[in-house]
Amino acid sequence: MQRFEQAWRLVWTGMAFVLFGVGGLILTATVFPLINLLIADREKRAIVAQRLVHWAFRLHVFYMTLFGVIGVTMIGVEKLENDRGVLVVANHPSLLDVVLLIAAMKRAQCIVKYQIWGNPFMRGVVSAADYIRNDGDPEKLLEDCGAKLARGQNIVIFPEGSRTVPGVPMKLQRGVANIAVRLGAPIRLITIDCVPPSLMKGQKWYQIPTVKSQFTITVHGLIDISRFMSDSNSSVAARHLNTYLAEQLNGGTRAENA
């Protein structure tokens, strides 16, 4: 019975990847060009595109849960409703993390590696949604993040820079802390648990666990970074904030204000 259940999930996992790619191509070829024709203002176009991506990802998550590919539990997701100009910081155990987070947020900004703009399945999506392109220039990235946060947009960031390796303590890049400190942006902490692990770093799509993976998305309180700003040296403040974030994402108390 267990082998049959695993084979079932394997089939629908493969189909999920196919639908994700085809969905991206359809949006790029039809919906987004229509939005460009109907809406002249770039920022308004981006808002509409981000909402469409949100609903497309919600539909994708619904499909995966309906056919038993994964299970999903959301805890405290209502806290995201009133967030404006917030850095949404999360750990990154699985390839599905960004899909799950954007499905939970009606409008979200993402920092996307420049290589994605060369991906035929995704470049139209990230371009239409006006996501922040990371070309490796920290000052340009800071400027772009500042502009989005000033407009009240929330930015999803995975501070490890790559997917989490199970059993290995997280090592965070300092980019998130630098952005928070230099822009004075609050941080919304989110933890993602995936049991058993699935679609980890270096894992092929067909290497699925013997039992269904259960994702638990827990939205914690806002982190007020002002307490890290007592030191006039922004580099020292960013280092202290980065250490704190690593402790929290590695299983700290996460006892912040709701």
VOMARDREN-734559 format. One line per 10 residues: number of its first residue (from 0); for each residue x, y, z of N, C-alpha, C. Coordinates in steps of 0.2 Angstrom, whole numbers, plus 2048, in hexadecimal, padded with zeros to 3 digits. Atoms other than C-alpha are relative to their C-alpha. Example, Ala and Ser with C-alpha at 12.3 -4.5 7.8 and 13.67 -1.06 7.14 Angstrom:
REM residues 2
0) 804 7FA 800 83E 7EA 827 804 806 800; 7FC 7FA 7FF 844 7FB 824 7FC 805 803
REM end
This chain:
REM residues 258
0) 804 7FA 800 800 800 800 804 806 800; 7FC 7FA 800 80E 80C 804 803 801 7FA; 7FD 7FF 806 816 809 7F4 7FC 803 7FB; 805 7FE 805 806 80C 7EA 7FF 808 802; 801 7F9 7FE 804 81D 7F4 806 804 7FE; 7FA 7FC 802 816 822 7F0 800 801 7F9; 800 7FF 807 814 81E 7DE 7FA 805 7FE; 806 7FB 801 803 828 7DE 803 807 801; 7FD 7F9 7FF 80D 837 7E5 805 802 7FB; 7FB 7FF 805 81B 835 7D9 7FD 802 7F9
10) 803 7FE 806 80F 836 7CA 7FD 807 800; 803 7F9 7FF 806 846 7D1 806 805 801; 7FA 7FB 7FF 817 84E 7D6 803 802 7F9; 7FE 7FF 807 81D 84C 7C4 7FB 805 7FC; 805 7FC 803 80D 853 7BE 800 808 803; 800 7F9 7FD 80E 862 7CA 806 804 7FD; 7FB 7FC 804 81F 867 7C2 7FE 802 7F9; 802 7FE 807 818 866 7B1 7FB 805 800; 805 7FB 7FF 809 870 7B6 803 807 802; 7FD 7FA 7FE 814 87D 7BE 804 804 7FA
20) 7FC 7FE 805 81F 87F 7AF 7FB 803 7FA; 805 7FE 805 810 880 7A3 7FC 806 802; 803 7FA 7FD 807 88C 7AE 804 806 7FF; 7FC 7FA 801 815 898 7AD 801 802 7F9; 800 7FE 808 816 897 79A 7FA 803 7FE; 807 7FD 802 803 89A 799 800 807 802; 800 7F9 7FE 804 8A9 7A4 804 805 7FC; 7FB 7FC 803 813 8B0 79B 7FE 801 7F9; 802 7FF 808 80B 8AD 789 7FA 804 800; 806 7FD 801 7FA 8B3 78D 7FE 805 805
30) 803 7FB 7FB 7F5 8BB 79D 804 806 801; 7FC 7FA 7FE 804 8C6 7A1 800 805 7FA; 801 7FB 805 804 8CE 78F 7FA 804 800; 806 7FC 800 7F2 8D2 791 800 805 805; 800 7FC 7FB 7F5 8DA 7A1 804 806 7FE; 7FC 7FA 802 803 8E5 799 7FC 804 7FB; 804 7FC 804 7F7 8EA 78C 7FA 804 803; 806 7FD 7FC 7E9 8EF 798 802 805 805; 7FE 7FC 7FA 7F3 8F7 7A6 807 803 7FE; 7FA 7FD 803 7FF 904 7A1 805 801 806
40) 7FC 7FE 7FA 806 908 7B3 804 7F9 802; 7FC 806 7FE 815 8FC 7B7 7FE 7FD 807; 801 802 7FA 812 8FB 7C9 7F9 7FD 801; 807 803 800 7FF 8F7 7C7 800 7F9 7FD; 7FF 806 803 804 8EA 7BB 803 7FA 804; 7FC 805 7FC 810 8E2 7C7 7FB 7FD 806; 805 802 7FB 802 8E2 7D5 7FB 7FB 7FD; 805 805 803 7F6 8D9 7C9 804 7F9 7FF; 7FC 807 802 804 8CC 7C4 801 7FD 807; 7FF 803 7FA 808 8C9 7D6 7FA 7FD 803
50) 806 804 7FD 7F6 8C5 7DB 7FF 7FA 7FC; 801 805 804 7F5 8BA 7CC 805 7FA 802; 7FB 805 7FE 805 8B1 7D1 7FE 7FC 807; 802 803 7F9 7FE 8AF 7E3 7FA 7FB 7FF; 805 805 801 7EE 8A7 7DC 802 7FA 7FC; 7FD 806 804 7F7 89C 7D0 804 7FB 805; 7FD 804 7FC 802 896 7DE 7FB 7FC 805; 805 803 7FB 7F3 893 7EA 7FC 7FA 7FC; 803 805 804 7EB 889 7DC 805 7FA 800; 7FB 805 801 7FB 87F 7DA 801 7FC 807
60) 800 804 7FA 7FC 87B 7ED 7FA 7FC 801; 806 804 7FF 7EA 876 7ED 800 7FA 7FC; 7FF 806 804 7EE 86A 7DF 804 7FB 803; 7FC 805 7FD 7FC 862 7E8 7FD 7FD 807; 803 803 7FA 7F2 860 7F8 7FA 7FC 7FE; 806 804 802 7E3 85A 7EF 802 7F9 7FE; 7FD 806 802 7ED 84C 7E7 805 7FC 804; 7FC 803 7FB 7F7 848 7F6 807 800 7FF; 7F8 7FF 801 808 84E 7F0 803 802 807; 7FE 7FD 7FA 80A 858 800 7FA 801 805
70) 805 7FD 7FB 801 85D 810 803 807 802; 7FE 7FA 7FE 801 86F 815 7FC 803 806; 803 7FD 7FA 7FD 877 826 803 807 801; 7FF 7F9 7FF 7FD 88A 828 7FF 803 807; 801 7FE 7FA 7FF 892 839 802 807 801; 7FF 7F8 7FF 7FD 8A5 83D 801 803 7F9; 7FF 7FD 807 7FC 8A9 82A 7FC 807 800; 804 7FA 800 7EF 8B6 82E 804 807 802; 7FB 7FA 7FE 7FE 8C1 835 802 804 7FA; 7FE 7FD 807 803 8C4 823 7FC 805 7FD
80) 805 7FC 803 7F3 8CD 81F 802 808 800; 7FF 7F9 7FF 7F8 8DE 826 807 802 7FF; 7F9 7FE 800 80B 8DE 823 801 804 7FA; 7FF 7FC 806 811 8EC 818 808 802 801; 7F9 7FF 800 823 8EF 814 805 7FC 805; 7FC 805 7FB 82A 8E0 81D 804 7FB 7FC; 7FC 805 803 838 8D4 819 7FD 7F9 803; 803 807 7FE 830 8C2 81A 806 7FB 7FF; 7F9 804 800 83F 8B7 81F 7FE 7F9 802; 802 807 7FF 83D 8A4 81F 806 7FB 7FF
90) 7FB 806 802 848 894 81F 7FE 7FD 7F9; 802 803 807 848 88A 80F 802 7F9 7FF; 7FF 808 800 847 877 811 7FE 7FD 7F9; 803 803 806 83E 874 800 800 804 7FA; 801 7FC 806 83C 879 7EE 7FA 803 800; 807 7FE 800 82A 87C 7F2 7FF 806 804; 801 7FA 7FB 82D 88A 7FF 7FD 806 7FD; 802 7FA 803 82B 899 7F4 7F9 7FF 7FE; 807 801 802 81B 892 7ED 7FB 800 806; 804 800 7FA 814 88F 7FE 7FF 807 803
100) 800 7F9 7FD 818 8A0 804 7FC 805 7FC; 803 7FB 805 812 8AA 7F5 7F8 7FE 800; 807 802 7FF 802 89F 7F6 7FC 803 806; 803 7FD 7F9 7FF 8A6 808 800 807 800; 7FF 7F9 800 803 8B8 803 7FD 803 7FA; 804 7FD 805 7F7 8C2 7F8 805 804 7FB; 7FB 7FC 804 805 8CD 7F2 807 800 803; 7FA 801 7FD 817 8C9 7F4 806 802 7FB; 7FA 7FF 804 828 8CF 7ED 805 7FA 802; 7FB 805 7FF 836 8C3 7EB 807 802 7FD
110) 7F9 7FF 803 849 8C4 7E8 802 7FA 7FC; 7FF 806 805 84D 8B9 7D9 807 800 7FD; 7F9 801 803 85E 8B3 7D3 7FF 802 7F8; 800 7FD 807 862 8BB 7C2 7FF 7FA 7FB; 800 806 805 863 8A9 7BA 7F8 7FF 7FE; 807 801 801 850 8A8 7BC 7FD 803 7FA; 802 7FC 806 84E 8B5 7AE 801 7FD 7FA; 7FF 804 806 855 8A9 7A2 7FC 7F9 800; 804 806 800 849 89B 7A7 7F9 801 7FC; 806 7FF 804 83B 89A 79A 7FA 7FF 803
120) 807 802 7FC 82E 893 7A6 7FF 806 805; 801 7FC 7FA 831 8A1 7B3 802 808 7FE; 7FE 7F9 801 838 8B1 7AB 7FB 804 7FF; 806 7FC 801 827 8B7 7A5 7FD 802 807; 804 7FF 7F9 820 8B5 7B7 804 805 804; 7FD 7FC 7FC 82E 8BD 7C0 801 807 7FD; 800 7F9 803 82F 8CC 7B4 7FA 803 800; 807 7FD 7FF 81C 8CF 7B4 7FF 802 807; 801 7FE 7F9 81C 8CF 7C7 805 805 802; 7FB 7FB 7FE 82B 8DB 7C7 803 7FE 806
130) 7FC 802 7FB 834 8D0 7D3 807 803 800; 7F9 7FD 7FF 845 8D6 7DA 805 7FC 7FD; 7FB 804 803 853 8D0 7CF 807 801 803; 7FA 800 7FC 863 8CB 7D8 806 7FF 7FB; 7FA 801 805 872 8CE 7CC 807 800 804; 7F9 800 7FD 87F 8CD 7DA 802 807 802; 7FE 7F9 7FE 880 8E0 7DD 7FC 802 806; 804 7FF 7FA 87C 8E3 7EF 7FD 807 801; 803 7F9 7FF 879 8F6 7EE 7FA 800 7FB; 806 800 805 86D 8F3 7DF 7FB 7FD 803
140) 805 804 7FD 864 8E6 7E9 7FD 804 806; 802 7FC 7FB 863 8F1 7F8 7FB 806 7FE; 804 7FB 803 85C 8FF 7ED 7F9 7FE 7FE; 806 803 803 84F 8F4 7E5 7FC 7FE 806; 803 802 7FA 84A 8ED 7F6 7FD 806 803; 802 7FA 7FD 848 8FE 7FD 7FA 803 7FD; 805 7FD 804 83D 904 7EF 7F9 7FC 801; 806 804 7FF 831 8F5 7F1 7FD 801 807; 803 800 7F9 830 8F6 804 7FD 807 801; 802 7F9 7FF 82D 909 803 7F8 800 7FD
150) 807 800 803 81D 905 7F8 7FC 7FB 804; 804 804 7FC 817 8F9 806 800 7F9 7FE; 800 807 802 81C 8E9 7FD 804 7FC 805; 7FC 805 7FC 822 8DA 807 805 7FC 7FC; 7FB 803 804 832 8D1 801 801 7F9 804; 7FE 807 7FE 834 8BE 803 807 7FF 7FF; 7F9 802 801 846 8B9 807 802 7FA 804; 7FE 806 7FD 84E 8A9 80B 808 802 801; 7F9 7FD 7FF 85E 8AF 814 806 7FB 7FF; 7FA 804 802 868 89F 811 802 800 7F9
160) 7FD 7FF 807 869 8A3 7FF 7FF 7F9 7FC; 801 807 803 865 890 7FB 7FC 7FC 805; 804 804 7FC 85B 882 801 804 7FD 806; 7FD 802 7FA 85E 87C 813 802 7F9 7FF; 7FE 807 800 868 86C 815 7FE 7FD 807; 803 803 7FA 85F 861 822 806 7FD 804; 7FB 802 7FB 869 85E 832 806 804 800; 7FA 7FB 800 876 86C 82E 7FD 807 802; 802 7FA 7FE 874 87C 838 800 805 7FA; 800 7FB 805 86F 88B 82D 806 805 800
170) 7FB 7FB 801 87C 897 827 7FD 806 7FC; 804 7FB 804 873 8A7 822 805 805 7FD; 7FD 7FB 803 87A 8B3 816 7FE 807 803; 801 7FA 7FC 87B 8C5 81D 7FC 805 7FC; 804 7FB 804 871 8CD 80F 7FA 802 803; 807 7FF 7FD 860 8CC 818 801 805 806; 7FF 7FC 7FA 867 8D4 828 803 807 7FD; 7FE 7F9 802 870 8E2 81E 7FA 804 7FD; 806 7FC 802 860 8E6 815 7FB 803 805; 804 7FE 7FA 856 8E6 825 803 806 804
180) 7FC 7FB 7FC 863 8F1 82E 800 807 7FC; 7FF 7FA 804 866 8FD 820 7FA 804 7FE; 806 7FD 802 854 900 81B 7FB 800 806; 804 800 7FA 84D 8FE 82D 7F9 7FC 7FF; 806 804 801 841 8F1 827 7FE 7FA 805; 801 806 7FC 838 8E5 833 800 7FA 7FD; 800 807 803 839 8D2 831 7FA 7FC 803; 805 805 7FE 82B 8C6 831 803 7F9 7FF; 7FD 806 800 832 8B5 836 7FB 7FA 7FE; 804 806 802 82B 8A5 82E 805 7FA 800
190) 7FC 807 800 831 893 831 7FC 7FB 7FC; 803 805 804 82D 885 825 803 7F9 802; 7FE 807 7FE 82E 873 82B 7FD 7FB 7FA; 802 805 805 82D 865 81E 802 7F9 803; 7FF 807 7FE 82B 853 825 7FC 7FB 7FD; 7F8 801 801 832 848 81E 802 805 7FB; 7FD 7FB 804 83E 853 814 7FE 7FE 7F8; 802 801 807 839 855 801 803 806 7FC; 7FE 7FB 805 840 85E 7F2 806 804 803; 7FA 7FC 7FD 850 863 7FC 805 802 7FB
200) 7FA 7FE 804 860 86A 7F5 803 7FA 7FD; 7FD 806 803 867 85E 7E8 7FC 7FA 7FF; 805 805 801 858 853 7E8 7FC 800 7FA; 804 800 806 84F 84E 7D8 7F9 800 802; 807 7FF 7FF 83D 851 7D6 7FD 7F9 802; 803 807 800 839 83E 7D5 803 7FC 807; 7FD 803 7F9 843 83A 7E6 7FB 802 805; 805 7FE 7FB 833 83B 7F0 801 7FC 806; 800 804 7FA 832 835 802 7FB 7FA 800; 804 805 800 829 825 806 7F9 801 803
210) 807 7FE 7FE 81B 82E 80F 7FF 808 7FE; 801 7F9 802 813 83F 80B 803 805 804; 7FD 7FB 7FD 81C 84E 810 7FB 805 803; 805 7FB 7FD 813 85A 81C 804 806 801; 7FD 7FA 7FF 818 86C 81B 7FC 804 805; 803 7FC 7FB 815 877 82A 803 807 7FF; 7FE 7F9 801 816 88A 827 7FE 804 806; 801 7FC 7FA 817 894 837 802 807 800; 7FE 7F9 800 816 8A7 837 801 803 807; 7FF 7FE 7F9 81E 8AE 846 7FF 808 800
220) 801 7F9 7FF 81E 8C0 84D 805 804 7FC; 7FC 7FB 803 826 8D0 845 806 801 805; 7FA 7FE 7FD 838 8D3 84A 802 807 7FF; 7FE 7F9 800 83B 8E5 84E 808 801 801; 7F9 800 800 84D 8E8 849 803 806 803; 7FD 7FB 7FC 84F 8F8 853 804 7FF 805; 7FC 802 7FA 856 8EF 861 807 7FE 7FE; 7F9 802 802 865 8EA 856 803 806 7FD; 7FD 7FA 803 868 8FC 850 803 804 805; 7FC 7FC 7FA 870 902 861 807 802 7FE
230) 7F9 7FF 802 881 900 859 7FF 804 7F9; 800 7FC 806 884 90E 84C 803 7FD 7FA; 7FD 804 805 88E 902 842 7FB 7FB 7FD; 805 804 803 882 8FA 836 802 7F9 7FE; 7FE 806 801 88D 8EC 832 800 7FB 806; 800 803 7F9 88E 8E7 845 7F8 7FE 801; 807 801 7FF 87B 8E9 846 7FD 7FA 7FB; 802 805 804 878 8DE 837 803 7F9 802; 7FD 806 7FD 884 8D1 83E 7FC 7FD 806; 804 802 7FA 87A 8D0 84E 7F9 7FE 7FE
240) 806 802 802 86A 8CF 845 800 7FA 7FC; 7FF 807 803 870 8C1 83A 801 7FA 804; 7FF 806 7FB 876 8B7 849 7F9 7FF 803; 807 801 7FD 864 8BA 851 7FC 7FC 7FB; 805 804 805 85B 8B4 841 802 7F9 7FF; 7FE 807 800 866 8A5 840 7FE 7FC 806; 802 804 7FA 862 8A0 852 7F9 7FE 7FF; 807 801 801 850 8A2 84E 7FE 7FB 7FB; 802 805 805 84F 898 83E 803 7F9 802; 7FD 806 7FE 85A 88B 846 7FC 7FD 806
250) 803 803 7FB 84D 888 853 7FF 804 807; 800 7FB 7FA 84D 897 85F 7F9 800 803; 807 800 7FD 83E 89C 86A 7FB 804 7FB; 804 7FC 805 838 8A8 85C 7FB 804 804; 804 7FD 7FC 830 8B2 86A 800 808 7FF; 801 7F9 802 82C 8C2 861 7F9 802 801; 807 7FE 7FF 81D 8CD 862 7FC 7FE 7FA; 804 802 805 80E 8C7 858 7FE 806 7FB
REM end
